[in-house]
Amino acid sequence: MFKIELRPEIRKTLKDPDRFAKGLSTVYTGLVLAMGGVVIMLFLFFQKPENVLHPTWLIVLGLAVIAWGEWQKFRSK
């Protein structure tokens, strides 16, 4: 979803810079998913308060994607 370009001095210090950039892109995508779930919860809070916890799975999915991206970044250092 995001195209990440690393600076040349950062690319030199990493073992696998392409995998690091891919992991960073995955982290940003997970953040967008999780924050989308929060926005949906905010909308539901004012429209249908009894359904406010229904998009919790979207936040958990976003956090899982973030964890996968962080794992990719860790493995590429």
C-alpha positions in Angstrom: 0.0 0.0 0.0 2.9 2.4 0.8 6.1 2.8 -1.2 9.0 3.3 1.2 12.4 4.6 -0.1 15.2 4.3 2.4 18.1 6.8 2.4 21.4 5.4 1.0 23.2 5.7 4.4 20.4 3.7 6.1 20.5 1.1 3.3 24.2 0.5 3.9 23.7 -0.3 7.6 21.0 -3.0 7.0 21.4 -6.6 6.2 18.4 -6.7 3.9 17.1 -3.2 3.2 14.4 -4.2 0.8 12.8 -6.5 3.5 13.1 -3.6 6.0 11.3 -1.2 3.6 8.6 -3.9 3.1 8.2 -4.3 6.8 7.9 -0.6 7.3 5.2 -0.5 4.6 3.4 -3.3 6.4 3.5 -1.4 9.7 2.0 1.7 8.1 -0.8 -0.4 6.5 -1.5 -2.0 9.9 -1.7 1.5 11.5 -4.2 2.6 8.8 -6.3 -0.5 9.5 -6.3 -0.1 13.3 -7.1 3.6 13.1 -9.9 2.9 10.6 -11.4 0.6 13.3 -11.1 3.4 15.8 -12.9 5.9 13.5 -15.7 3.4 12.9 -16.0 2.9 16.6 -16.2 6.7 17.1 -18.9 6.9 14.4 -20.9 4.0 16.1 -20.5 5.6 19.5 -22.8 8.5 18.4 -25.1 6.6 16.0 -25.6 3.2 17.7 -23.9 3.0 21.0 -24.9 -0.7 21.6 -22.9 -1.7 18.5 -19.7 0.2 19.4 -17.6 -2.8 20.1 -18.4 -4.6 16.8 -15.3 -3.3 14.9 -12.9 -4.6 17.5 -11.8 -7.3 15.1 -10.6 -4.6 12.7 -8.3 -3.2 15.4 -7.0 -6.6 16.3 -6.4 -7.4 12.6 -4.5 -4.0 12.3 -2.4 -4.8 15.4 -1.6 -8.3 13.9 -0.4 -6.7 10.7 1.7 -4.2 12.6 3.3 -7.1 14.6 4.1 -8.9 11.3 5.7 -5.8 9.9 7.8 -5.3 13.0 8.9 -8.9 12.8 10.0 -8.3 9.2 11.9 -5.2 10.2 13.6 -7.1 13.1 14.7 -10.0 10.8 16.2 -7.6 8.3 18.5 -5.7 10.7 
